[in-house]
């Protein structure tokens, strides 16, 4: 009984401190800095289209400025994945990857603020910046005969028999033979935030991205290759605030 009398007040004090900290976090909802990390899915990418980092600074009660850095894998809309007899997969006709690195500067305006402990905050944002494209060769494993295979960049003239393609090459194979392309990008989006407390945020960004390069990117040489790409995307993000 004596031990219980000693422990019970400590438990009550502990719960009181935790409850007070939560109320304080909710009450002081305003913040000046935010840092977000996101995973992107877009109409020009695969299952995971890319990754995003964003750092924002408050301008006033409804506006933020931010810097962002995106890394994305850009695909040709006509890319189709096939499966070989061995169960491996490859993209027939694909000759190059395009990896795009996008530094961005933008502004975000809060349209609807949420209550401190409930609801959804909605904001609109726009950003612009340069694009640095890395054009990396797409390697396949190709059967020369029944016992010998080679790993080399796909070529529509020398790799004309699809049944001889065994699969794709190794991860990052041929990356040292990459070429570079320079361009620019801009995007506009709506941001839906679901976080409860001031110190962190979880949400979803839905938007449109337009990106162009100074030359056409030969992703699939036998089809129309583009220097201008547009996509619709969504990004799941998580971050913290100060």
C-alpha positions in Angstrom: 0.0 0.0 0.0 2.8 2.4 0.8 4.4 1.8 -2.6 1.0 2.3 -4.3 0.6 5.6 -2.5 4.0 6.7 -3.8 3.5 5.5 -7.4 0.0 6.8 -8.0 0.8 10.5 -7.6 3.8 10.1 -10.0 1.5 8.5 -12.6 -1.0 11.3 -12.3 1.8 13.9 -12.6 3.2 12.2 -15.7 -0.2 12.1 -17.4 -0.8 15.8 -16.5 2.6 16.8 -18.0 1.9 14.9 -21.2 -1.6 16.3 -21.6 -0.3 19.8 -21.0 2.4 19.3 -23.7 -0.2 18.2 -26.2 -2.4 21.2 -25.5 0.5 23.5 -25.7 1.5 22.0 -29.1 -2.0 22.4 -30.4 -2.5 25.9 -29.0 0.8 27.3 -30.5 -0.1 26.1 -34.0 1.8 28.9 -35.8 5.3 27.9 -37.2 8.0 29.7 -39.2 9.9 26.8 -40.8 9.0 23.5 -42.3 11.0 20.6 -43.8 9.2 18.0 -45.9 10.2 14.7 -47.4 8.0 13.1 -50.1 7.6 10.1 -52.4 6.2 10.9 -55.8 3.9 9.0 -58.3 3.3 10.5 -61.7 2.0 9.7 -65.2 5.6 9.7 -66.6 7.1 7.5 -63.9 6.9 3.9 -62.6 5.5 2.6 -59.4 7.6 5.2 -57.6 8.1 8.2 -59.8 10.7 10.0 -57.6 11.6 11.6 -54.3 11.2 15.2 -53.1 12.7 17.4 -50.3 11.1 20.8 -49.5 12.2 23.5 -47.1 9.7 26.3 -46.4 9.8 29.7 -44.6 6.8 31.8 -43.4 6.3 35.1 -45.1 3.0 36.1 -43.3 0.0 34.4 -41.9 -1.1 32.8 -45.2 2.1 32.7 -47.4 5.3 30.6 -47.5 8.3 30.6 -49.8 10.1 27.4 -50.3 13.0 25.7 -51.9 12.6 22.1 -53.2 14.8 19.4 -54.8 13.2 16.6 -56.8 14.7 13.5 -58.3 12.5 11.7 -60.8 12.7 8.9 -63.4 11.0 10.2 -66.6 9.5 7.7 -69.1 8.2 7.7 -72.6 4.4 7.2 -72.5 4.7 4.4 -75.1 7.0 2.2 -72.9 5.6 -1.3 -72.5 7.0 -3.9 -70.3 7.3 -7.5 -71.5 8.1 -10.8 -69.8 10.6 -13.3 -71.1 10.3 -17.1 -71.1 12.5 -17.1 -68.1 10.2 -14.8 -66.2 12.4 -11.7 -66.4 11.0 -8.4 -67.6 12.2 -5.7 -70.0 11.0 -2.8 -72.0 11.2 -3.6 -75.7 12.6 -0.7 -77.8 13.9 1.3 -74.9 17.4 2.6 -75.4 17.9 5.2 -72.5 16.7 6.2 -69.1 16.1 9.8 -68.2 16.7 10.8 -64.6 15.8 14.4 -63.9 17.2 16.5 -61.0 15.0 19.6 -60.4 16.0 22.4 -58.0 12.9 24.6 -57.5 11.8 27.8 -55.9 8.1 28.5 -55.2 5.4 30.1 -53.2 2.6 28.5 -51.2 -0.7 30.2 -50.2 -2.9 28.8 -47.5 -6.5 28.8 -48.8 -8.3 27.1 -45.9 -6.8 26.8 -42.4 -7.7 23.8 -40.3 -8.7 23.9 -36.7 -5.7 23.1 -34.4 -6.7 19.6 -33.6 -8.9 18.5 -36.6 -9.7 19.0 -40.2 -7.6 19.5 -43.3 -5.5 22.5 -44.3 -5.7 23.3 -48.1 -3.1 25.4 -49.9 -2.1 26.2 -53.4 1.5 26.3 -54.6 3.5 27.0 -57.7 7.2 26.5 -58.4 9.8 26.9 -61.1 13.4 25.9 -61.6 16.1 24.4 -63.9 16.2 20.7 -64.9 19.4 18.7 -65.1 18.8 15.5 -67.1 20.9 12.4 -66.9 20.5 10.3 -70.0 21.7 6.8 -69.0 21.9 3.8 -71.4 19.3 1.1 -71.0 21.1 -2.3 -70.9 19.6 -5.6 -71.8 20.9 -9.2 -71.6 20.9 -10.6 -75.1 21.5 -14.2 -76.3 24.1 -14.5 -79.0 23.6 -18.2 -79.2 22.3 -21.0 -77.0 25.1 -20.7 -74.4 26.5 -17.2 -74.8 24.9 -13.9 -73.7 26.0 -10.3 -73.6 24.9 -7.2 -71.7 24.7 -4.1 -73.9 22.7 -1.0 -74.6 19.5 -1.8 -76.6 19.9 -1.1 -80.3 16.9 -1.6 -82.6 19.2 -2.7 -85.5 21.2 -5.4 -83.7 18.5 -6.6 -81.2 15.7 -7.3 -83.6 14.6 -10.7 -82.3 12.6 -10.2 -79.0 12.8 -13.9 -78.1 16.6 -13.5 -77.8 16.2 -10.9 -75.0 16.7 -12.5 -71.7 16.1 -9.5 -69.4 17.5 -6.2 -68.4 21.1 -5.5 -67.4 22.5 -4.9 -63.9 21.3 -2.0 -61.8 23.2 1.2 -62.8 25.0 -0.6 -65.5 26.5 1.9 -68.1 25.8 4.8 -65.8 29.3 6.1 -66.5 28.5 6.4 -70.2 25.6 8.8 -69.5 25.0 12.1 -71.3 23.6 15.3 -69.9 20.7 17.5 -70.9 19.7 20.9 -69.5 16.2 22.4 -69.3 13.6 23.8 -67.0 10.4 22.9 -65.2 7.4 24.4 -63.6 4.5 23.0 -61.5 1.2 24.0 -59.9 -0.5 22.0 -57.2 -2.9 21.8 -54.3 -1.6 20.6 -51.0 -3.8 18.8 -48.4 -2.3 18.5 -45.0 -3.7 16.1 -42.3 -1.2 16.6 -39.4 -2.5 17.2 -35.9 0.3 18.9 -34.0 2.5 21.9 -34.8 5.7 19.9 -34.8 4.9 17.6 -37.7 2.8 17.3 -40.8 1.5 14.6 -43.1 -0.3 15.2 -46.3 -0.8 14.8 -50.0 0.1 17.1 -52.9 -1.8 16.9 -56.2 -0.5 18.8 -59.2 0.7 19.3 -62.8 4.3 19.3 -64.0 5.7 20.7 -67.2 9.3 20.1 -68.1 11.4 20.8 -71.2 15.0 20.2 -72.4 17.1 21.9 -75.0 17.2 18.7 -77.1 15.0 15.6 -77.7 15.7 12.7 -75.4 16.0 9.4 -77.3 14.2 7.1 -74.8 12.8 4.9 -77.5 14.6 5.7 -80.8 11.9 4.0 -83.0 9.1 6.2 -81.8 8.6 10.0 -81.5 11.0 11.3 -79.0 10.3 14.5 -77.0 12.0 17.4 -75.5 8.9 18.5 -73.7 7.2 16.3 -71.0 4.0 17.0 -69.0 2.5 14.9 -66.2 0.0 14.8 -63.5 1.4 13.7 -60.1 0.7 13.2 -56.5 3.2 13.2 -53.6 2.8 11.7 -50.1 4.9 13.7 -47.7 5.9 13.8 -44.1 7.9 16.4 -42.3 8.5 18.6 -39.2 8.2 22.2 -38.3 9.8 24.8 -36.1 
